[in-house]
């Protein structure tokens, strides 16, 4: 299996089906991998990328605590395949000189990898040569690295985050061209 390292490029809302989409980009190239994800996972990814801190741990924070509490560390994630429009991923956990591969959804895997600062890899054949053009207007799409979250404070309320994610427009992503 040929794997390519990827990173989160953008996150936003696909208004055509009201689904969130995370766009992964190969780290040393231009190919992309868009993956449609759920709202809780999108919120979790934005929270971690924005380095926002919540009073109580979110599910992905709990996963990190469980992994480390059991003596493990997340070595990397692999987005391995797509079947019937469903993507599959694995968490590769290192514990006691042993590698444990755990089946997971890509969205959860990405959210957890960000919390560990672990590298993310995608099956090379999943990456597409679509070209990503930046939108001409300033959009609210969250980008990485170095972009600022929509809030200037260190904490964004759940309602502010929900509103931010719901108000992203397709043009905030730019356009995909073949």
Helices and strands as residue ranges (DSSP letters): E 3-14, E 19-26, E 32-37, H 39-49, H 59-69, E 73-83, E 86-95, E 98-104, H 106-116, E 119-123, G 124-126, E 131-133, E 142-143, H 158-166, H 170-173, E 175-177
